[in-house]
Amino acid sequence: MSSVAPEAREPDRLARACYVVSVALVAAGVFHLGVFALGDRPWHGPLSWRKPATFGLSFGATLATVTWVTSYLRMTPRTRALLMGVFAVDCVVEVAGITLQAWRNQPSHLNTSSPANASVAYTLAAGGAVLVAVLGTFAVIAVRGRVDASPSMVLAIRAGFVLLVAGLASGIAMIAYGTAVMRSGDTQRAYDVAGFLKAFHGVTLHGVLVLPALAWWLGGRVLDESRRTSVVGVAIGGYAVAAAAVLVWSLVQL
């Protein structure tokens, strides 16, 4: 094991490549925010430029975050390279599929109205399954305690991955509910309700960035590790309460 502290590790070649891809995805999201600002489509709805914008920003931020936090996880370099490589490609595929449909002026998820639309929808669904498998593997490693970091960072990473799994579960729930409504024959309602957990989805997905970032920030400012761990614990509790409140609000709105 390296004698260099986890907090001081330099990114390897794979990490640098993932960071480049994450920047490209964020740039794509920012570009589509500009397209939205100059266009006449509404912010909400299945044909909105919101989707390629938010997917680019979210997937870019998530790829960079996962690249960083998995550097603390104990696994063989080959295993991490395989998982991160698959994850990076999958992030690109997901954003590309959403973006393609936006430019085709077609809904992305749930849209099987033509062979082309169905191929995109099924590709996005398969990509979602890959996301669950890869991120779920990282989460298991983190929760089982195979983390090479200070106690406060270990706590933050574990909680972040638990929140991430909750976010993935909410994504699955949205697709399942939207599909069920779509099969009932009410296409418009399916598109209207499919995103009923998107606020909770967004909040929980990015806990894996917010909490470890807090632990990292505290590491340079609070010398006492027990105090850092206590602050991270309070932050985790607050984040969980906020996520629960968003979940309740989302269910009430439905």
N, C-alpha and C positions, 0 to 999 in steps of 0.2 A: 504494500500500500504506500502511496506517495506520502512523503513527510510534509508536503505543502498543505496548508490548511485549505479546506474546501472553499472558503470564502475568497481565497487568493488565486484559485486556479485560472489558468489562461485557457481560452477556448481552443479546441483542437480543430483539425481541418474540417471534420464533419460539422462541428458546431458553427464554424465560420460560414460554411455553405448554407446551413439552415438559417442563419441570421440574414444572409443575402436574400434567400427566398422569402423570409418573413418581411423584409423591407419592401420587396417587390409586391407582395400581397397588400401591405398597408398602402403603398403608393396607388395600387389599383383601386382600393377603397376610396382614397381621397379623390382620385380622378372621377369616380362615379358620383361622389358628392357634388363635384362641379357640374357633371352632366345633369344631375337632378336640379341644381340651381338654375341652369340655363334652359331646362326643358319645361314641359307642361304636364308631366305626369304627377299625380298626387303622391304624398309620402307613404300613405298606407295602401294596401291592396296587393294582389298577386303580381301585378304588372309594374310595380313601383321600382324606381332606381334605388330605393332604399335597400333592396336585397343585395345587389352586387356591392354597394357601398359598405353596408354593415358586415357582410360576409368577408370582404377583403380585409377590413380593419380587424374584425374579431379573429379570423383565422391567422392573420399575420401576427397579431399580438400573442395568440395562444401558441403558435409555433415557436416564437422567440422565447416565451415563458417556459415551455416544456423543454426546450433545448437547454435552458439555463438550469432549471431545477433538477433535471435528470442527471446533471453532472455530479450531484450529491449522492445519487443512488448507487449502491454496490451491485454491479453486474459486470460481466465480461465486456471488454471493448467490442467484441464481435456482436454480442447480443444487443448492446445499445446502438451500434451502427445499423444493424438490421431494423430494429424498431423505429429509430429516428428517421432512417431513410424511407421506410414505408409511410410513416406519419407525414413527412414533408411532401412526398408525392401525393398522398391522399388530400392534404390541405389544398394543393394546387388544383387537383381534380374537382374538388367540391366548389371552390371559388370559380373555376372555369365553367363548370356546368351551370351554376347560377347566373353567371355573367352572360353566357351564350344565350340562355333563354330570355334574359332581359333585353338583349339586343334584337332577338327574334320577336320581341313583344309577345312572349308566351309565358304562362305560369311555369314554374320549375317543379316543385314538389307536387305530387298527386296528379300530375298532368299526363295522362296516357291517351290523349285524344287522337294521336297519330303515331305511326311507327317512330318518327324522329323524336317526338316529345316523350314517348314511352321509353326510348333508349336513354334519354337524359335522366328521366325520373328514376329508372332502375339503377343507373350508374350512381346517382346521388344516394340512393338507398343502400347500395352495396358499399359505397364509400363511408356511409354512416356506420355500417356494421364493422368496417375496418377500424374506424375511429374508436369505437367502443372496445374492440379487442386490444388495440395498442395501448390506449390510455388506461384501460382496465388493468393491463399487465403492470404498467408503471405504478398504478395505485396500489396494487397488491404488494409490490416490492416495498413501497413507501410505508404502508400500514404495518407490514410485518417487521419494520424496524431496521431494514437494511439501508440505512442512511448515514453517510459519513459527514456529519456536521455537528455544530454545537446543539445543546438541548433545545434552545429557543428556535433555531432553524429547523430542527427535526420536527418539533411540534407544529410549526407553521407549514411545513411541506406536507405532513400527514393530513392536517386539517384541510389544506388546499386541495389535495387529491380527493378527499372525501366529498368536498363541495363539488369538485369537477365531476365525480361520478353521479352526484345528484343532478347536475346539469345535463349530463348525457341521458340520464333516465327521463328527465323532463322532455328532452328532444324526442325520445322514442315515444313517449306518451302523446305528444302533439301529432306526430305522424300517424300513430295508431288511431287516434280519435278522428283526425281529418279523413283518414282512409275509410273509417266506418261510416262517417257522414256522407262521404262521396258515394259509397256503395248503396246508400239509401236513395240516391237519385237527386239529391239536392246539391248540385255542384257549387253554386254560389255560396251557400251556407258553409260548405266544407272549406272553401278558401277563407271565409270570414272567421271561422272558429279554430282553424288548424294552428294558429299561433297564440292560442290562449295562455300559454305558459312562457311566452318569449321573454318577458321581463325577468321572471325567476330563472329561466335558462341563462340569460346574459349575466345576471348577478352571480350565480353559482359557478359558471364556467371560469370566471376571472378571479375567483378567490385564490386560485393557485398562483396568481401573480401578486395580488395585493398582500397576502399574508407573508409569504417569503420575502417580499420586498420590504415589508415593515421590519422583519427580523434582521435582514441585511442592514437596513438603515440604523437600527438600534445598536448593531454590533460595533459601529464606529462612534457611538455617542454615549452609550451606557456601559460602563466597565463591568458591573456586577451581573454575572450570567443569570443568577436567580431572579434578579429584578427584570432582566430582559424577558425571561421566560414568563414571568407573571404578566407583563404588559402584553405579550403575544397571546397569552391565555385569555385575557380580558378582550382583546381585539377579536379573537375567534368567537367568543360568546356574543359579542355585539354583532359580528357579521352573520352569525347563525340566526340571531333574532331578526335582523333586517331581512334576511332571505326568507324566513318563515312569514314575516309580515307581507312581503311581496307575493309569496305563494297564496296566502289567504286572500289578498286583494285580487289576484288573478282569478281565483276560483269564484269569488263573489261576482266579478265582472262577467263571468261565463253565464 
